[in-house]
Amino acid sequence: MMNYASAEPPPRPPAPAIHAQALTVTRGPRTVLRDLDFAVPHGQITGLLGPSGCGKSTLMRAVVGTQAKATGTLNVLGHPAGHATLRSRIGYVTQAPSVYDDLTVRQNLAYFAAILDPGRTAADRRHENVTRAIADVDLTTHADALAGNLSGGQRSRVSLAVALLGTPELLVLDEPTVGLDPVLRRELWTLFHTIAAERGATLLISSHVMDEAERCHRLLLMREGEILADDTPEALRTRTHSETVEAAFLHLVDKAKATATTTPTTAAHQEETTR
């Protein structure tokens, strides 16, 4: 006779790093994000892809807790987005480099490290973190150069280094490879995969360059404030019978347009037949 009392229940799957339900953001009369439902798994690179103006930056600001007029539910690392305990657990890089031009690369990082980890007793730890972050983004040879004298791509890497200072659990990167040459883009994506694999961090990376979609573990495809798909690149290609993610995205856009065009006609026909 089997002893059912001794059987242990199966382990629960881990909660997602980011979980949104009915997330909506309005700006004046315009709805920028419309009733979004999605989940971002831990320890993976999730790409947020879509054309400029589709709401990617707004969604990222909502995730890091700086977006006003957001309704619905948005949980990040087990807390509501914007919770005070998340500040040291999230690294955020905006599209515009957030550095001081009159400070060197090392001075910029030392300044932000002192904000993240203040106090004399943390001096050695801050120094180690600054040195590591500079090496992570391959700026060791430029560590003592003024940020204002760096190229645009190098200044973007300084901003990324700032986000890496505290070894965050979640990195939110808003188009970090814009304007970079192909070699540097490849190097950054190698770094992103290293961070996910070796540190177990979760990365949410936005882009409007579709070939970067193939480098992600999972994708959120956006258009006009809505999510068209939430799946792996391979599953998206298979589902749409496409050879590339870009072709899959265009297929989903065409399908969404066709649905939007036929829906009003169908509704009008139904109303006519019920009179």
C-alpha positions in Angstrom: 0.0 0.0 0.0 1.4 3.4 -1.0 2.1 6.0 1.6 0.7 9.2 0.0 1.4 11.2 3.2 5.2 11.0 2.6 5.1 12.3 -1.0 6.4 15.8 -1.3 4.7 18.3 -3.6 6.6 19.4 -6.7 8.7 22.6 -6.2 7.1 25.8 -7.2 8.5 27.5 -10.3 10.4 30.7 -9.4 8.5 33.9 -9.6 9.4 36.0 -12.6 11.8 38.9 -12.2 9.2 41.2 -13.7 5.5 40.6 -13.8 2.9 43.0 -15.3 -0.8 42.7 -15.3 -3.1 45.2 -17.0 -0.2 47.8 -17.0 -1.4 51.0 -18.6 0.3 54.4 -18.9 -1.4 57.6 -20.0 0.2 60.8 -21.0 -2.5 63.6 -21.4 -5.2 62.3 -23.7 -2.9 59.6 -25.2 -2.6 56.0 -23.9 1.1 55.2 -24.3 1.0 51.6 -22.8 -2.3 49.7 -23.2 -3.2 46.9 -20.8 0.0 45.0 -20.9 0.4 41.5 -19.5 3.8 39.9 -19.5 6.5 38.1 -17.5 10.3 38.4 -17.6 12.1 35.3 -16.3 15.1 35.4 -14.0 18.7 35.0 -15.2 17.9 35.6 -18.9 18.2 38.3 -21.5 14.8 39.6 -22.6 14.7 41.8 -25.6 12.2 44.6 -25.8 11.9 45.3 -29.5 9.8 47.6 -31.6 10.0 50.7 -33.7 10.8 54.1 -32.2 7.8 55.6 -30.4 6.1 52.3 -29.6 6.5 52.7 -25.8 9.7 50.9 -25.0 11.3 53.7 -23.0 8.0 54.3 -21.1 7.8 50.6 -20.2 11.4 50.7 -18.9 10.7 53.8 -16.8 7.7 52.0 -15.3 9.9 49.0 -14.5 12.5 51.1 -12.6 9.7 53.1 -10.9 10.2 56.5 -12.5 7.1 56.6 -14.7 4.1 58.7 -13.6 0.5 57.8 -14.2 1.0 54.0 -14.4 -1.9 51.8 -13.4 -2.4 48.1 -13.2 0.1 45.8 -11.4 3.8 45.8 -12.0 6.0 43.7 -9.6 9.8 43.8 -9.9 12.0 41.3 -8.0 9.1 40.5 -5.7 8.2 44.1 -4.9 5.9 46.8 -6.5 7.9 48.8 -9.1 9.6 51.8 -7.4 9.9 50.2 -4.0 12.7 51.7 -2.0 14.4 48.3 -1.5 14.9 47.9 -5.3 17.2 50.9 -5.7 20.4 49.0 -5.1 19.2 45.9 -6.9 18.5 47.5 -10.3 20.9 49.0 -12.8 19.3 51.4 -15.3 20.9 52.9 -18.4 19.0 55.5 -20.3 19.4 56.3 -24.0 21.4 59.5 -23.2 24.7 58.9 -21.4 24.5 59.9 -17.8 28.0 61.1 -17.1 29.8 64.3 -16.0 32.0 65.5 -18.9 34.4 67.4 -16.5 35.2 64.2 -14.6 37.4 61.3 -15.7 35.9 57.9 -16.2 37.2 56.7 -12.9 36.0 59.9 -11.1 32.5 59.4 -12.6 32.3 55.9 -11.3 33.8 56.8 -7.9 31.2 59.4 -7.5 28.3 57.1 -8.2 29.9 54.3 -6.1 30.0 56.6 -3.1 26.2 57.2 -3.5 25.5 53.5 -3.8 27.8 52.4 -1.0 28.7 55.3 1.3 31.0 55.5 4.2 34.8 55.2 4.9 34.5 51.5 5.8 33.3 50.8 2.2 36.3 52.6 0.5 38.1 49.4 -0.4 35.0 47.7 -1.7 34.1 50.8 -3.8 37.6 50.9 -5.3 37.3 47.2 -6.3 33.8 47.8 -7.8 35.0 50.8 -9.8 38.0 48.9 -11.2 35.9 45.9 -12.1 33.2 47.9 -13.8 35.7 49.8 -15.9 37.2 46.5 -17.0 33.8 45.0 -17.7 33.2 47.7 -20.4 36.8 47.6 -21.7 37.7 51.2 -20.7 40.7 50.4 -18.5 43.0 52.3 -20.9 40.7 55.3 -20.8 40.1 55.3 -17.0 41.8 58.6 -16.5 40.4 60.4 -19.6 37.9 63.1 -19.2 34.4 61.8 -20.1 33.9 64.9 -22.3 36.8 63.8 -24.5 35.5 60.4 -25.1 33.6 59.2 -28.2 29.8 58.8 -28.1 30.2 55.0 -27.8 32.7 55.3 -25.0 30.5 57.6 -23.0 27.7 55.1 -23.4 30.0 52.5 -22.0 30.7 54.7 -19.0 27.0 54.8 -18.3 26.8 51.0 -18.5 29.8 50.8 -16.1 27.8 52.9 -13.6 24.9 50.5 -13.8 27.2 47.6 -13.2 28.8 49.1 -10.0 26.7 47.3 -7.5 26.4 43.9 -9.4 22.6 44.5 -9.8 20.2 41.6 -10.0 18.3 43.3 -12.8 19.8 45.4 -15.6 17.4 47.7 -17.6 19.2 48.9 -20.7 17.4 51.4 -23.0 19.0 50.9 -26.5 22.5 50.6 -25.2 24.1 49.8 -28.6 22.6 52.7 -30.6 25.4 54.4 -32.6 28.0 51.8 -31.8 30.1 50.1 -34.5 29.4 46.4 -35.2 32.6 45.2 -33.3 31.6 47.1 -30.1 28.0 45.9 -30.4 29.2 42.3 -30.5 31.5 42.9 -27.5 28.7 44.4 -25.5 26.4 41.5 -26.3 29.1 39.1 -25.2 29.3 41.0 -21.9 25.5 40.9 -21.5 25.5 37.1 -21.9 28.4 36.8 -19.5 26.5 38.8 -16.9 23.4 36.6 -17.3 25.3 33.3 -17.3 28.0 34.0 -14.6 26.2 36.4 -12.3 22.6 35.1 -12.7 21.4 38.6 -13.5 18.3 39.4 -15.4 18.6 41.8 -18.4 15.8 43.7 -20.1 17.3 45.3 -23.2 15.4 47.5 -25.6 16.3 47.9 -29.3 14.8 48.8 -32.6 17.5 46.8 -34.5 15.9 43.5 -35.3 19.1 41.5 -35.7 19.8 42.0 -32.0 16.6 40.0 -31.3 18.4 36.8 -32.3 20.9 37.4 -29.4 18.1 37.3 -26.7 16.7 34.3 -24.8 13.2 35.8 -24.9 11.5 38.6 -26.7 8.7 41.1 -26.1 7.7 42.6 -29.4 5.9 45.9 -29.2 3.9 48.1 -31.5 1.9 51.2 -30.7 1.8 50.6 -26.9 0.8 47.0 -27.1 2.8 43.7 -26.9 2.4 41.7 -30.1 4.3 38.7 -28.8 6.0 37.3 -25.7 8.1 34.2 -26.7 11.5 32.9 -27.6 13.0 33.8 -30.9 12.8 30.2 -32.1 9.2 29.9 -31.2 8.3 33.1 -32.9 10.0 32.0 -36.1 8.3 28.7 -36.0 4.8 30.1 -35.2 4.9 32.6 -38.0 6.8 30.3 -40.5 9.5 32.9 -40.8 13.3 32.6 -41.3 14.1 35.6 -39.1 12.7 37.4 -36.1 12.3 40.5 -38.3 10.1 38.6 -40.7 8.1 37.2 -37.8 7.6 40.7 -36.4 6.4 42.1 -39.8 4.1 39.1 -40.0 2.6 39.9 -36.6 2.3 43.6 -37.5 0.4 42.8 -40.7 -1.9 40.4 -38.8 -2.6 43.1 -36.2 -3.4 45.7 -38.9 -5.7 43.2 -40.6 -7.5 42.5 -37.3 -7.8 46.3 -36.6 -9.3 46.9 -40.0 -11.9 44.1 -40.0 -13.0 44.4 -36.4 -15.0 47.7 -36.8 -16.7 46.3 -39.9 -17.6 43.1 -38.1 -19.0 45.0 -35.1 -21.1 47.2 -37.4 -22.5 44.2 -39.2 -23.4 42.5 -35.9 -25.1 45.7 -34.8 -27.1 45.9 -38.1 -28.3 42.3 -37.8 -29.5 42.8 -34.2 -31.8 45.7 -35.0 
